[in-house]
Amino acid sequence: MADSPITISAVRREPTAHRISPLTTLRLQNGLRMREIAKYCGVSPATQSRAEQGTNVEVATALKLARFYETTVEELFGWMLDSPS
C-alpha cells in the first residue's frame, strides 16, 4: 500500500465562503488565473482551487505555492488554524 501524501487541513472557526484566503488575494493582485498557477506548480486546477479554499492541501503543493509567491507556507495557510484558546 502506498503512503498517503501529507496534507494541511484544520478546523476553521468561520466558513471560508465569507473569507478570501491570502492565496486568493495574491493571485488576484497579480492578475493570475488558477489555471496558470496550477500549470506552473504542476498540479490540477482543482487542486489549486482546493488550496485557495484551504481544503486538504498537500504539503508539497503548499511549498510549491509558497515558492511561486516568494513567501512562506505560514503566510499562505496560517489563516486556517484556530487561534489558541
Sequence and secondary structure as in RCSB ss.txt:
>XXXX:A:sequence
MADSPITISAVRREPTAHRISPLTTLRLQNGLRMREIAKYCGVSPATQSRAEQGTNVEVATALKLARFYETTVEE
LFGWMLDSPS
>XXXX:A:secstr
      EE    SS GGG   HHHHHHHHTT  HHHHHHHHT  HHHHHHHHHTSSEEHHHHHHHHHHHTS HHH
HHGGGS    
